[in-house]
Every structure is written in C-alpha cells, then in structure tokens.
Amino acid sequence: MTPRAPRPPSRPVGTVTRGTTNPNRLRRMDRWIAATHGAALRRADEPIAVDLGYGAAPWTAVELLLRLRTVAPRTRVVGIEIDPERVAAARPYAREGLTFRHGGFEVPLPARPLLVRAANVLRQYDEEAVAAVWERLCARLAPGGLLVEGTCDEIGRRHVWVALGPEGPRTVTFAARLASLDRPSDLAERLPKALIHRNVPGEPVHAFLRDFDRAWAAAAPYAAYGARQRWLRAVRDLTADWPVLDRSSRWRQGEVTVAWGALAPVRG
C-alpha cells in the first residue's frame, strides 16, 4: 500500500508579520541566489521558487522572478503570504511565471520548490522557534533545494542570511553596501534570529565579527583606494582563521560567506 502524503494543516502555519517592504530591498540576497543556485534552477525539470512572507506589497516577488529568470528562464515564482488581504492585493501583479498564494510555513504547493526565500520573516519570532521553522521549511524542499533565511535593513544596504539544504544549515553570508559601513560589525544588527542574540562574548559569531573588525582596522591603508579594496584585504586576512567559502569575485560584491558550523551558536 502506498503511504499517503501528510495532510496539510487546516490553517496556515505562522503569524502575520509587519509586512514592511520596499522595492529593491532584497537585491543583495537575490544576486547571491542567482549566482550560487542558478545552475540548479536551470537543471531542474520544474524550477519553482517561493518568496515566503513577501509582505504588504508584492515587489520582492516580482523582482525575484526577474532576477532568477536572467539565469534560469524557466523559473516560476510563487509568493506566499499568511495575510489573505495581502494575497488579494498582490494578485493584480500576477503574470506568466508569477502567482500568489495564501499560506505560511507549511508552503502549500503541490510540488516541492527548489528555492524558498524567507527574508525578514523570523525576526519577530522567539529564537527558540527558529529550529522548528527551519526544519519544516527544509522538509518541503525538492532534492537539491535551498532555503535562504535572513534579515536586512529597510532599503537593503545591510543583509545577513543563512543558506540551508534539506539536511540543515550550510552557510552564513554577510553582505553590505560597503560605503555604508564604519566597520564590519555594523552588520550585527542584521544578524538573522538564530544568531542575533548570540553576538556576545563566548559565542562564535561574536568572535568572528571581532576578528573581522580587527582585519578591517589592519586594512585601513587600503581605504585610500576605496571601501571595496579595504573589504577585499580584510576578507583575505580573515581567511587565515575562518572558513570563508567564497572567492574574491563575491567579495567584490560586498559579500563574504562562512561555513555555518564555524558560527553556529554554542549549545549548553
């Protein structure tokens, strides 16, 4: 006898967020997704991406479609919102490849998505809730799928996100408009919920940001050539002690990606 699929929840899982959104707010995250996950989307028979909790206006879902289709033209995007009024307001913006649906963390789609992006969604939740949400969302991913969950400021200058596969968290990426930074630890205010309360002595993320600030200070002479050159030098120095996973082509975008295991919260 073939086992039945689990019955979906009778109501969406989660709570309504503030819904704050602005055009172009998630551009840094979108660029990273396109660069690192574009090949997987191109290979897929059914490349579906979810913009989970897009907010009071559908701009981020519209932009995700446009950006992903530059690298994977067959990609379809589904915007999912737990507030039915927001879904109704977004539907006039639907187009070929873009639809909107009422739902929450259960991700109510018949097919498993290859990408779920959840930006500025978990910030209002307790830290203790994060692991269960991650597990639920990762369980909905297609094989080879990716969950990207993180936080950014209101206009997208500073952003930190965690990338997870079906097996769990893989990496943490820090991204910024470099001219907006006094020091790398300015990004601490945008750490995702799993890390933001862990920026204290004794926690790995605190040590990472401390070392990043020291590398930034040591790279001060490079500031004469611009903030990008200073960032490049600081990140290069950081690789001596931390498992930086990307290359200078991403650093030049104002990014750095580190293995999750190096920054994961201390337990017990």
C-alpha positions, -999 to 999 in steps of 0.1 A, spaced: 0 0 0 14 34 -10 17 57 21 -4 88 20 12 122 20 8 141 52 -25 160 54 -18 198 51 -26 219 82 -62 232 82 -49 268 86 -16 285 76 13 280 100 28 311 114 17 347 123 13 378 103 44 400 101 46 438 100 48 435 62 73 463 57 87 461 22 104 484 -3 114 479 -40 149 466 -45 152 458 -8 164 422 -14 187 428 -43 218 416 -25 202 383 -15 187 379 -50 221 384 -67 237 358 -44 209 333 -50 212 338 -88 250 333 -87 251 303 -64 218 285 -72 212 295 -108 227 263 -122 204 241 -101 174 261 -113 185 256 -149 189 219 -145 155 213 -128 125 199 -147 102 221 -126 122 251 -112 99 266 -86 110 294 -62 89 306 -33 90 342 -19 77 334 16 62 363 35 66 389 8 47 415 29 22 442 23 33 448 -13 45 422 -39 77 440 -51 101 414 -38 83 385 -55 82 405 -88 119 412 -85 128 376 -76 111 364 -108 130 390 -130 164 382 -114 161 345 -114 149 344 -150 181 361 -161 200 329 -151 172 303 -153 145 314 -178 120 286 -169 118 295 -132 84 301 -117 79 321 -86 51 317 -61 46 345 -35 31 331 -3 16 353 24 -2 344 56 -24 375 54 -52 369 29 -57 406 23 -21 409 12 -26 380 -12 -57 396 -27 -38 429 -31 -9 411 -49 -29 391 -74 -32 420 -99 6 418 -102 5 381 -112 19 373 -147 33 345 -166 56 327 -142 44 345 -111 15 336 -89 4 344 -53 -10 321 -27 -24 322 8 -2 302 33 26 300 58 55 278 68 36 247 55 43 260 20 10 249 4 22 238 -30 16 205 -48 52 204 -60 83 208 -38 101 241 -45 138 242 -54 141 275 -36 124 291 -6 134 326 3 122 339 37 136 374 43 127 394 74 101 368 84 116 352 115 127 384 131 95 387 151 97 351 164 115 339 195 149 324 190 136 290 203 111 288 173 138 291 146 150 255 145 115 241 141 107 266 113 139 257 95 132 220 98 96 224 85 108 245 55 137 223 47 114 193 47 94 210 19 124 215 -4 129 195 -35 161 174 -38 190 198 -43 168 226 -30 178 257 -10 163 277 19 176 312 23 165 329 55 178 362 68 173 399 77 181 432 61 176 469 67 147 488 52 165 497 20 187 467 16 221 482 24 230 456 50 219 420 50 229 387 67 214 353 57 217 316 64 215 291 35 201 257 43 197 225 23 174 196 31 200 184 56 201 218 75 221 250 77 252 253 55 265 288 53 261 324 66 266 353 42 272 389 52 265 415 25 266 453 25 268 485 6 304 490 17 303 527 17 276 525 45 299 506 69 321 521 96 332 486 105 321 450 96 304 445 130 278 471 119 262 441 103 255 426 137 222 445 139 210 425 109 220 390 120 192 365 115 172 354 145 192 323 151 223 345 157 213 380 167 211 372 204 244 352 202 266 382 195 281 381 230 315 370 243 319 332 242 298 328 211 315 321 177 296 348 158 309 374 183 345 362 178 340 363 140 328 399 140 356 408 164 382 393 141 366 409 111 368 444 128 405 438 135 412 428 99 393 459 88 413 481 110 446 465 98 434 471 62 429 508 68 457 518 44 437 503 16 409 528 22 428 552 1 418 530 -29 381 528 -18 360 508 6 359 478 -18 397 474 -17 397 477 20 370 450 23 389 427 -1 420 429 20 402 424 53 384 393 40 416 379 26 432 383 60 401 367 76 406 335 56 437 327 77 415 318 107 379 314 95 364 290 68 355 316 42 339 296 14 335 321 -15 361 338 -37 371 373 -44 345 376 -72 319 376 -45 339 396 -20 340 424 -47 301 425 -44 305 434 -7 299 398 4 316 371 24 302 336 31 313 315 60 306 279 69 276 276 93 295 253 116 320 280 124 294 304 136 267 281 150 255 290 185 271 273 214 247 248 229 245 241 266 
